[in-house]
Amino acid sequence: MKFIAEINIMPHKNLLDPQGKAVTGSMAAIGLPQIQNVRVGKHITLEIEAQNEEEAKLKTEEACRKLLANQVMEFFEFTIHQG
């Protein structure tokens, strides 16, 4: 079966996010000073061939831990659905 994983990777909340800081600073310049504390991360979509949803979840978690997320600086969360 084919599954789709939707993965969000974000910097840990206690770490500085220089990209988010820059975007936050630019909001006032474009007339949106009400927007504060922007955090910038990554969104990744994967297609996975697996026997069932549990196997797809395990493979997604493995990909995140081994390659997609730097766990020292980032955390990840994901959802799985049939593709």
N, CA, C and O atoms as CSV, one atom per row, in Angstrom:
chain,resi,resn,atom,element,x,y,z
A,1,MET,N,N,0.844,-1.184,0.000
A,1,MET,CA,C,0.000,0.000,0.000
A,1,MET,C,C,0.887,1.244,0.000
A,1,MET,O,O,2.010,1.230,0.504
A,2,LYS,N,N,0.360,2.302,-0.570
A,2,LYS,CA,C,1.090,3.556,-0.594
A,2,LYS,C,C,0.527,4.482,0.481
A,2,LYS,O,O,-0.688,4.624,0.622
A,3,PHE,N,N,1.432,5.111,1.240
A,3,PHE,CA,C,1.064,6.077,2.269
A,3,PHE,C,C,1.795,7.385,2.001
A,3,PHE,O,O,2.855,7.403,1.374
A,4,ILE,N,N,1.219,8.467,2.479
A,4,ILE,CA,C,1.824,9.791,2.390
A,4,ILE,C,C,2.127,10.252,3.806
A,4,ILE,O,O,1.263,10.214,4.682
A,5,ALA,N,N,3.359,10.687,4.023
A,5,ALA,CA,C,3.749,11.255,5.316
A,5,ALA,C,C,3.896,12.758,5.133
A,5,ALA,O,O,4.576,13.214,4.214
A,6,GLU,N,N,3.262,13.517,6.003
A,6,GLU,CA,C,3.383,14.974,6.048
A,6,GLU,C,C,4.181,15.293,7.301
A,6,GLU,O,O,3.701,15.080,8.415
A,7,ILE,N,N,5.403,15.805,7.128
A,7,ILE,CA,C,6.329,15.996,8.237
A,7,ILE,C,C,6.583,17.488,8.442
A,7,ILE,O,O,6.847,18.215,7.484
A,8,ASN,N,N,6.503,17.937,9.687
A,8,ASN,CA,C,6.878,19.300,10.056
A,8,ASN,C,C,8.091,19.231,10.973
A,8,ASN,O,O,8.095,18.508,11.969
A,9,ILE,N,N,9.115,19.991,10.621
A,9,ILE,CA,C,10.342,20.054,11.407
A,9,ILE,C,C,10.544,21.509,11.817
A,9,ILE,O,O,10.569,22.408,10.977
A,10,MET,N,N,10.688,21.722,13.127
A,10,MET,CA,C,10.816,23.079,13.663
A,10,MET,C,C,11.990,23.157,14.625
A,10,MET,O,O,12.377,22.150,15.219
A,11,PRO,N,N,12.563,24.355,14.785
A,11,PRO,CA,C,13.614,24.503,15.794
A,11,PRO,C,C,13.020,24.319,17.187
A,11,PRO,O,O,11.869,24.682,17.428
A,12,HIS,N,N,13.816,23.750,18.111
A,12,HIS,CA,C,13.358,23.636,19.489
A,12,HIS,C,C,12.965,25.016,20.010
A,12,HIS,O,O,13.607,26.013,19.678
A,13,LYS,N,N,11.929,25.074,20.812
A,13,LYS,CA,C,11.401,26.343,21.298
A,13,LYS,C,C,12.402,27.142,22.129
A,13,LYS,O,O,12.335,28.371,22.156
A,14,ASN,N,N,13.326,26.466,22.806
A,14,ASN,CA,C,14.288,27.176,23.645
A,14,ASN,C,C,15.529,27.633,22.879
A,14,ASN,O,O,16.424,28.233,23.474
A,15,LEU,N,N,15.605,27.360,21.564
A,15,LEU,CA,C,16.745,27.786,20.756
A,15,LEU,C,C,16.403,29.021,19.935
A,15,LEU,O,O,15.261,29.218,19.521
A,16,LEU,N,N,17.413,29.840,19.710
A,16,LEU,CA,C,17.263,31.008,18.857
A,16,LEU,C,C,16.954,30.558,17.434
A,16,LEU,O,O,17.530,29.586,16.945
A,17,ASP,N,N,16.051,31.262,16.777
A,17,ASP,CA,C,15.692,30.977,15.387
A,17,ASP,C,C,16.031,32.224,14.571
A,17,ASP,O,O,15.177,33.095,14.406
A,18,PRO,N,N,17.278,32.327,14.051
A,18,PRO,CA,C,17.680,33.544,13.343
A,18,PRO,C,C,16.808,33.864,12.131
A,18,PRO,O,O,16.530,35.032,11.856
A,19,GLN,N,N,16.379,32.841,11.412
A,19,GLN,CA,C,15.524,33.071,10.244
A,19,GLN,C,C,14.169,33.618,10.680
A,19,GLN,O,O,13.641,34.549,10.071
A,20,GLY,N,N,13.615,33.038,11.727
A,20,GLY,CA,C,12.345,33.536,12.256
A,20,GLY,C,C,12.472,34.950,12.784
A,20,GLY,O,O,11.560,35.760,12.617
A,21,LYS,N,N,13.597,35.258,13.422
A,21,LYS,CA,C,13.855,36.593,13.945
A,21,LYS,C,C,13.885,37.614,12.811
A,21,LYS,O,O,13.326,38.704,12.930
A,22,ALA,N,N,14.544,37.250,11.707
A,22,ALA,CA,C,14.624,38.141,10.551
A,22,ALA,C,C,13.243,38.390,9.943
A,22,ALA,O,O,12.913,39.517,9.574
A,23,VAL,N,N,12.443,37.333,9.842
A,23,VAL,CA,C,11.093,37.480,9.292
A,23,VAL,C,C,10.244,38.350,10.222
A,23,VAL,O,O,9.500,39.216,9.761
A,24,THR,N,N,10.357,38.118,11.517
A,24,THR,CA,C,9.617,38.936,12.490
A,24,THR,C,C,9.982,40.404,12.322
A,24,THR,O,O,9.105,41.268,12.313
A,25,GLY,N,N,11.276,40.688,12.188
A,25,GLY,CA,C,11.725,42.069,12.017
A,25,GLY,C,C,11.212,42.704,10.741
A,25,GLY,O,O,10.995,43.915,10.696
A,26,SER,N,N,11.017,41.915,9.717
A,26,SER,CA,C,10.535,42.441,8.433
A,26,SER,C,C,9.034,42.714,8.425
A,26,SER,O,O,8.547,43.472,7.587
A,27,MET,N,N,8.304,42.106,9.346
A,27,MET,CA,C,6.850,42.289,9.359
A,27,MET,C,C,6.461,43.757,9.535
A,27,MET,O,O,5.546,44.235,8.864
A,28,ALA,N,N,7.138,44.468,10.418
A,28,ALA,CA,C,6.828,45.892,10.621
A,28,ALA,C,C,7.102,46.686,9.346
A,28,ALA,O,O,6.373,47.623,9.019
A,29,ALA,N,N,8.158,46.303,8.632
A,29,ALA,CA,C,8.533,47.013,7.410
A,29,ALA,C,C,7.489,46.870,6.305
A,29,ALA,O,O,7.388,47.731,5.431
A,30,ILE,N,N,6.721,45.799,6.341
A,30,ILE,CA,C,5.681,45.621,5.306
A,30,ILE,C,C,4.289,45.958,5.833
A,30,ILE,O,O,3.279,45.628,5.213
A,31,GLY,N,N,4.256,46.620,6.986
A,31,GLY,CA,C,2.975,47.088,7.518
A,31,GLY,C,C,2.227,46.078,8.359
A,31,GLY,O,O,1.014,46.202,8.526
A,32,LEU,N,N,2.920,45.071,8.901
A,32,LEU,CA,C,2.274,44.052,9.727
A,32,LEU,C,C,2.957,43.933,11.097
A,32,LEU,O,O,3.430,42.856,11.459
A,33,PRO,N,N,3.011,45.031,11.854
A,33,PRO,CA,C,3.703,44.982,13.150
A,33,PRO,C,C,2.995,44.105,14.188
A,33,PRO,O,O,3.570,43.792,15.230
A,34,GLN,N,N,1.760,43.712,13.907
A,34,GLN,CA,C,1.008,42.870,14.842
A,34,GLN,C,C,1.530,41.438,14.865
A,34,GLN,O,O,1.245,40.692,15.802
A,35,ILE,N,N,2.289,41.048,13.846
A,35,ILE,CA,C,2.817,39.679,13.762
A,35,ILE,C,C,4.157,39.634,14.481
A,35,ILE,O,O,5.082,40.373,14.144
A,36,GLN,N,N,4.250,38.757,15.473
A,36,GLN,CA,C,5.436,38.647,16.317
A,36,GLN,C,C,5.867,37.183,16.464
A,36,GLN,O,O,5.101,36.266,16.168
A,37,ASN,N,N,7.088,36.985,16.919
A,37,ASN,CA,C,7.610,35.662,17.290
A,37,ASN,C,C,7.446,34.606,16.196
A,37,ASN,O,O,6.968,33.503,16.458
A,38,VAL,N,N,7.840,34.947,14.986
A,38,VAL,CA,C,7.782,34.007,13.867
A,38,VAL,C,C,8.842,32.921,14.078
A,38,VAL,O,O,9.973,33.223,14.458
A,39,ARG,N,N,8.482,31.672,13.834
A,39,ARG,CA,C,9.417,30.548,13.849
A,39,ARG,C,C,9.381,29.934,12.453
A,39,ARG,O,O,8.302,29.709,11.906
A,40,VAL,N,N,10.529,29.666,11.881
A,40,VAL,CA,C,10.615,29.128,10.527
A,40,VAL,C,C,11.141,27.695,10.595
A,40,VAL,O,O,12.138,27.419,11.263
A,41,GLY,N,N,10.464,26.796,9.904
A,41,GLY,CA,C,10.865,25.398,9.877
A,41,GLY,C,C,10.743,24.834,8.478
A,41,GLY,O,O,10.778,25.571,7.492
A,42,LYS,N,N,10.598,23.509,8.398
A,42,LYS,CA,C,10.505,22.814,7.113
A,42,LYS,C,C,9.250,21.945,7.099
A,42,LYS,O,O,8.828,21.416,8.126
A,43,HIS,N,N,8.674,21.814,5.924
A,43,HIS,CA,C,7.575,20.872,5.710
A,43,HIS,C,C,8.029,19.919,4.617
A,43,HIS,O,O,8.421,20.351,3.533
A,44,ILE,N,N,7.975,18.613,4.904
A,44,ILE,CA,C,8.438,17.591,3.959
A,44,ILE,C,C,7.317,16.583,3.745
A,44,ILE,O,O,6.659,16.165,4.697
A,45,THR,N,N,7.104,16.198,2.500
A,45,THR,CA,C,6.115,15.170,2.153
A,45,THR,C,C,6.857,13.977,1.560
A,45,THR,O,O,7.709,14.129,0.685
A,46,LEU,N,N,6.516,12.784,2.056
A,46,LEU,CA,C,7.120,11.546,1.557
A,46,LEU,C,C,6.039,10.585,1.100
A,46,LEU,O,O,4.956,10.542,1.683
A,47,GLU,N,N,6.325,9.817,0.067
A,47,GLU,CA,C,5.488,8.678,-0.305
A,47,GLU,C,C,6.199,7.426,0.185
A,47,GLU,O,O,7.400,7.264,-0.031
A,48,ILE,N,N,5.461,6.542,0.844
A,48,ILE,CA,C,6.047,5.349,1.443
A,48,ILE,C,C,5.266,4.122,1.005
A,48,ILE,O,O,4.037,4.109,1.083
A,49,GLU,N,N,5.964,3.096,0.548
A,49,GLU,CA,C,5.350,1.796,0.303
A,49,GLU,C,C,5.470,1.003,1.594
A,49,GLU,O,O,6.578,0.796,2.088
A,50,ALA,N,N,4.353,0.557,2.146
A,50,ALA,CA,C,4.365,-0.201,3.397
A,50,ALA,C,C,3.171,-1.137,3.429
A,50,ALA,O,O,2.182,-0.931,2.726
A,51,GLN,N,N,3.278,-2.175,4.260
A,51,GLN,CA,C,2.195,-3.147,4.402
A,51,GLN,C,C,0.987,-2.557,5.114
A,51,GLN,O,O,-0.154,-2.927,4.836
A,52,ASN,N,N,1.253,-1.620,6.050
A,52,ASN,CA,C,0.168,-1.025,6.832
A,52,ASN,C,C,0.619,0.330,7.379
A,52,ASN,O,O,1.774,0.724,7.213
A,53,GLU,N,N,-0.286,1.024,8.019
A,53,GLU,CA,C,-0.005,2.369,8.523
A,53,GLU,C,C,1.079,2.352,9.603
A,53,GLU,O,O,1.913,3.256,9.657
A,54,GLU,N,N,1.069,1.343,10.450
A,54,GLU,CA,C,2.083,1.263,11.517
A,54,GLU,C,C,3.491,1.163,10.932
A,54,GLU,O,O,4.414,1.813,11.423
A,55,GLU,N,N,3.660,0.359,9.895
A,55,GLU,CA,C,4.970,0.246,9.241
A,55,GLU,C,C,5.363,1.584,8.604
A,55,GLU,O,O,6.525,1.985,8.670
A,56,ALA,N,N,4.405,2.264,7.995
A,56,ALA,CA,C,4.679,3.571,7.394
A,56,ALA,C,C,5.126,4.568,8.461
A,56,ALA,O,O,6.033,5.366,8.227
A,57,LYS,N,N,4.487,4.523,9.636
A,57,LYS,CA,C,4.886,5.408,10.736
A,57,LYS,C,C,6.311,5.110,11.191
A,57,LYS,O,O,7.098,6.029,11.416
A,58,LEU,N,N,6.639,3.842,11.325
A,58,LEU,CA,C,7.991,3.462,11.750
A,58,LEU,C,C,9.042,3.926,10.746
A,58,LEU,O,O,10.092,4.433,11.141
A,59,LYS,N,N,8.773,3.759,9.464
A,59,LYS,CA,C,9.713,4.181,8.428
A,59,LYS,C,C,9.868,5.702,8.410
A,59,LYS,O,O,10.972,6.214,8.222
A,60,THR,N,N,8.768,6.419,8.605
A,60,THR,CA,C,8.822,7.880,8.640
A,60,THR,C,C,9.645,8.354,9.832
A,60,THR,O,O,10.486,9.243,9.701
A,61,GLU,N,N,9.399,7.762,10.984
A,61,GLU,CA,C,10.156,8.125,12.187
A,61,GLU,C,C,11.649,7.860,11.977
A,61,GLU,O,O,12.486,8.679,12.359
A,62,GLU,N,N,11.976,6.737,11.382
A,62,GLU,CA,C,13.380,6.399,11.118
A,62,GLU,C,C,14.021,7.423,10.182
A,62,GLU,O,O,15.148,7.860,10.415
A,63,ALA,N,N,13.307,7.805,9.129
A,63,ALA,CA,C,13.836,8.799,8.185
A,63,ALA,C,C,14.074,10.138,8.880
A,63,ALA,O,O,15.080,10.802,8.633
A,64,CYS,N,N,13.150,10.527,9.743
A,64,CYS,CA,C,13.301,11.791,10.466
A,64,CYS,C,C,14.493,11.745,11.409
A,64,CYS,O,O,15.298,12.675,11.448
A,65,ARG,N,N,14.605,10.672,12.162
A,65,ARG,CA,C,15.693,10.546,13.149
A,65,ARG,C,C,17.073,10.425,12.494
A,65,ARG,O,O,18.050,10.983,12.992
A,66,LYS,N,N,17.149,9.697,11.381
A,66,LYS,CA,C,18.450,9.423,10.765
A,66,LYS,C,C,18.898,10.482,9.768
A,66,LYS,O,O,20.097,10.635,9.535
A,67,LEU,N,N,17.949,11.227,9.166
A,67,LEU,CA,C,18.338,12.112,8.071
A,67,LEU,C,C,17.659,13.480,8.067
A,67,LEU,O,O,18.331,14.500,7.914
A,68,LEU,N,N,16.359,13.513,8.230
A,68,LEU,CA,C,15.623,14.745,7.956
A,68,LEU,C,C,15.715,15.813,9.042
A,68,LEU,O,O,15.716,17.005,8.732
A,69,ALA,N,N,15.792,15.411,10.291
A,69,ALA,CA,C,15.811,16.377,11.392
A,69,ALA,C,C,17.120,16.289,12.163
A,69,ALA,O,O,17.615,15.196,12.436
A,70,ASN,N,N,17.669,17.425,12.508
A,70,ASN,CA,C,18.820,17.499,13.406
A,70,ASN,C,C,18.247,17.579,14.816
A,70,ASN,O,O,17.856,18.657,15.264
A,71,GLN,N,N,18.195,16.468,15.510
A,71,GLN,CA,C,17.478,16.409,16.784
A,71,GLN,C,C,18.124,17.234,17.893
A,71,GLN,O,O,17.493,17.485,18.920
A,72,VAL,N,N,19.360,17.654,17.704
A,72,VAL,CA,C,19.986,18.545,18.678
A,72,VAL,C,C,19.301,19.911,18.627
A,72,VAL,O,O,19.123,20.563,19.656
A,73,MET,N,N,18.917,20.342,17.416
A,73,MET,CA,C,18.363,21.679,17.234
A,73,MET,C,C,16.885,21.702,16.835
A,73,MET,O,O,16.241,22.747,16.923
A,74,GLU,N,N,16.344,20.569,16.400
A,74,GLU,CA,C,14.995,20.543,15.844
A,74,GLU,C,C,14.167,19.411,16.442
A,74,GLU,O,O,14.700,18.418,16.937
A,75,PHE,N,N,12.847,19.590,16.383
A,75,PHE,CA,C,11.928,18.500,16.704
A,75,PHE,C,C,11.047,18.277,15.481
A,75,PHE,O,O,10.926,19.147,14.619
A,76,PHE,N,N,10.433,17.095,15.419
A,76,PHE,CA,C,9.569,16.807,14.265
A,76,PHE,C,C,8.260,16.198,14.752
A,76,PHE,O,O,8.164,15.626,15.838
A,77,GLU,N,N,7.261,16.352,13.894
A,77,GLU,CA,C,5.967,15.698,14.080
A,77,GLU,C,C,5.450,15.375,12.688
A,77,GLU,O,O,5.793,16.051,11.718
A,78,PHE,N,N,4.620,14.334,12.594
A,78,PHE,CA,C,4.134,13.936,11.287
A,78,PHE,C,C,2.771,13.284,11.383
A,78,PHE,O,O,2.345,12.816,12.439
A,79,THR,N,N,2.101,13.273,10.237
A,79,THR,CA,C,0.845,12.525,10.076
A,79,THR,C,C,1.026,11.613,8.870
A,79,THR,O,O,1.811,11.894,7.964
A,80,ILE,N,N,0.283,10.518,8.885
A,80,ILE,CA,C,0.316,9.532,7.794
A,80,ILE,C,C,-1.108,9.349,7.280
A,80,ILE,O,O,-2.055,9.259,8.061
A,81,HIS,N,N,-1.243,9.296,5.979
A,81,HIS,CA,C,-2.539,8.931,5.394
A,81,HIS,C,C,-2.299,8.124,4.133
A,81,HIS,O,O,-1.217,8.181,3.549
A,82,GLN,N,N,-3.299,7.376,3.715
A,82,GLN,CA,C,-3.171,6.551,2.520
A,82,GLN,C,C,-3.092,7.444,1.290
A,82,GLN,O,O,-3.782,8.458,1.192
A,83,GLY,N,N,-2.236,7.044,0.353
A,83,GLY,CA,C,-2.025,7.859,-0.844
A,83,GLY,C,C,-2.696,7.331,-2.058
A,83,GLY,O,O,-2.593,7.929,-3.130
